[in-house]
């Protein structure tokens, strides 16, 4: 079993201990371990690229918005209509209408993103199938007598 897999079993404390020990032994070793842990994402920081990076951020933001909506509406996460009154009815009406409009725009944007992902997936699949259809048949090896 590779050492990285073994350290991953113990989690972040093991990587932190290895980094500290590396600095204690010889500072370039500690610096190399630190760069590796940050670069590989094992410390939960640094650049985590990938196709689902923005999707993950949007999901986190959505969960926070749902939490905030639930707090404001007294436990009903689907509606802003029961938000506490500011004392100004005109402002409350404006706020309710604006938030409803923003929720509609958010829903439309999610639908748009879903259609965009579907179109991209379909395009990639169609290209794969076209490539597969146009690939020349593999010739059988000549038989030896």
N, C-alpha and C positions, 0 to 999 in steps of 0.2 A: 504494500500500500504506500503510495507516495506521501511524502511528509506534508504536502499541502492538504491532502484529503484528511490526514490525521488531525492536523491543526484545525481544519474546518469543523470537525466533529466537536471540538472543544469551544469553538466560536471565537468571538472578538477578544476575550481575555487572553487566549493563547497567542493570538497575533500581537497583541500589545506587549505581552511578556517577551515574545521573541524579538520584537523591535527594541525593547529596553535592553535585553541581554546583548543584542547586536551592537548597540551603542556602547555598552560597557566593555565589550570585547575589543572592538575596533570601530571607530565612528563610520567608516565607509560601509561596513556591513550593516550597521543599523540604518543608515540612509538608504541602502539598497532594499532592505526589508520594508521600510516605511514607504518607499516609492512603489514597491510591488503591491502592498496591501491597499494603498489608495488607488492605484491604477487599475487593479483587478476588481475594485468595488467591494472588497471584503470588509472595509470599514464603513460602508454606507455613505461614502462621499466621493467626490470626483466625478468625472464625466461618465455617465452610463448611457452610451448611445444605444441605438437599436430601433427597430421599427415601432415598438410599442412604448417608447419613452414618453411621447406627448400624450398618448392614450392614458398612460398611468397617471400623469399629472392632471389630466382632465377629470379622471375618476376621483382622484383625491380632492380636487376642488369641488366636484359635485357632492361628494359626501360631506364636506364642510358646509356647503350651502344648505344641504338638507338638514344638517344639525342646527344651523343658525335659524332656518325657517321653522323648525320644530320648536326651538326656544321662543321665538317671537310669537308663534301662534298657540302657545300653551299646550304643546304636545301633538298637534295635528300637522305633520310635516308637509301635507299636500296643499295647504292654503295659507294665504297671508290675510285673509279677510277678518280673522279674529285677533289681529295684532293689537297690542295695547294702544289706546287712543292717545293722541298728543294733546288733546284739548281743542284742537282746531279742526273742525269738520271738513273744511275745504281742503286742508292739507292732507287729512286722512283719506279723502276721496282721491286726491291726486296721487298719493303714495300707492293706494290700492290699485288704481288703474295702471300706473307706471310699472309696478311689479308684475301685474298680470300680463302686460304687454311684453316685458322682459322674459317672463316664463314662456310665452308663446314663441318669441324669437329663439329662445334656447331650444325649445322642442323642435322648431323648424331646422335649426342648425344641426342638431343631433341627427335628424332624418336625412339632411343633406350629406353629412359625413358618412352615414350608413350606406346611402346610395353610392357615394364616391368610392368607398371601400369595396362594395359589391362590383362596381364597374371595373375597378383595378384588378380584382381577383379574376373576374371573367375574362378580361383582356389577357392576363398572364396565362390563364388556363387555355384559352383559344390559341395563343401563340405556341404553347407547349404541344397541343394536339396537332397544330399545323406542322410544326417541326417533326413531330413523330410520324405523321403521314407522309411527309416528303423525304424522309430518310430512306436512302437506298436499302434494298433488302440485303441482308448479309449473305454473302455467297458461302456455300458450304465448302469446306476445305477439300482439295483434290484427294481422291481415294488412292491409296497406294496398294499396288498389287504385289 
